[in-house]
Amino acid sequence: MHKKSAIVVGAGIVGLALARSLSEKGYVVTVFERSAKAVGASVRNFGMVWPVGQPDGHLYERALRSRAIWKEVCEGAGLWLEEAGSLHLAYDALELQVMEEFAAAGKGVRPVELLSAAATTALSPAVNGNGLKAGLWSRDEVIIESRVAIEKLPGYLQERYGVQFYFGIAVTVVQANMVVAGGKTWQADEIFIASGADFETLYPEIFTANHFTKCKLQMMRLAAQPDQWRIGPSLCGSLSMVHYKSFASAPSLNLLKKHYEQTMPEYLQWGIHVMVSQNGTSELTIGDSHEYGDVHDPFDKQHINDLILAYLRQFAQFKNWELLQSWHGIYAKRTNGETDFVYEAEPGITIVNGMGGNGMTLSFGLAEEVVRHK
């Protein structure tokens, strides 16, 4: 029997997730990546798999499925992964009220609970206990080292499933059942475009017509903490609650937003909410900001990094604050509130995109759903 074939354009997390799911369904898969390795948004993030940020229902379930697949592939590929969980921290009565409401709404649905200040600082030695009212503890969240994982997973997929990867070869033409890459023509039964914000280059009209913009985020990494000191769960300031859609289940969220509009307007202006995760070598990844538009300044704004660090120091205390690296990433995001974009450009050609900043959290689950319907 003829085995179906598929070509995937892009070796970031969406492309890798599609390659895995297609292989699981029996496809012979070929992946093209224009760079020598993936260098886009898939490696410019916290490494957070973040179910706590997804609203109840389908997206939360998709996040949990992605989490399970991450555990499976990291074990198979010998990659570091930590089931760290997360802590959102409240230093204000209104922040505490939103956390109480979120925990109540998630009872029986999510593994979340509100901890006293003492229990919170006992869970993480990195939490600043001064003025702390409570912590929202969620057990769902997982941390991987995205830079390493995205680079190593192609080898795992090739070894386990026979996926063929071509790095440093750009796809320049896509037509039904055929692509042109590196001056050669390649054919397949199905073609999937998973090239992140770059899909605008191949399909500018589709990008323009389907409510897309681009988001620039700024992030930093602090040096390894001494003696392998660990912060425990990933830590979040309460600003994160106005960023993630899951917290809309809290009736007081709009009051909190108005409070921040009055007290922290510059943070809202630059889309700043502050989080920190720790990798396997004890380095700390911190961020981030969100600037939206079709074209972005290629230079980072130091005052945004200063704002991030100032807010971080309000709720976190580290052994080493040495700045190791700073960078920015750019990803495609829908402006109409949709959380993904699965679109048949023509028969046999499917664009998978538009997860905003949730690629690490949702891609494996979404890829399974896309392939299931093929």
Sequence and secondary structure as in RCSB ss.txt:
>XXXX:A:sequence
MHKKSAIVVGAGIVGLALARSLSEKGYVVTVFERSAKAVGASVRNFGMVWPVGQPDGHLYERALRSRAIWKEVCE
GAGLWLEEAGSLHLAYDALELQVMEEFAAAGKGVRPVELLSAAATTALSPAVNGNGLKAGLWSRDEVIIESRVAI
EKLPGYLQERYGVQFYFGIAVTVVQANMVVAGGKTWQADEIFIASGADFETLYPEIFTANHFTKCKLQMMRLAAQ
PDQWRIGPSLCGSLSMVHYKSFASAPSLNLLKKHYEQTMPEYLQWGIHVMVSQNGTSELTIGDSHEYGDVHDPFD
KQHINDLILAYLRQFAQFKNWELLQSWHGIYAKRTNGETDFVYEAEPGITIVNGMGGNGMTLSFGLAEEVVRHK
>XXXX:A:secstr
    EEEEE  SHHHHHHHHHHHHTT EEEEEESSSS  SGGGSS  EE GGGS TTHHHHHHHHHHHHHHHHHH
HHT  EE   EEEEE SHHHHHHHHHHHHHTTTTSSEEEEEHHHHHHH TTB  TT  EEEEES  EEE HHHHH
HHHHHHHHHHH  EEEET  EEEEETTEEEETTEEEE SEEEE  GGGHHHH HHHHHHTTEEEEEEEEEEE   
GGG    SEEEEGGGGGTSGGGGGSTTHHHHHHHHHHH HHHHHTT   EEEE TTS EEEE   EEESS  SS 
 HHHHHHHHHHHHHHB  S   EEEEEEEEEEEESSS S EEEEEETTEEEEE  TT HHHHHHHHHHHHHHT 
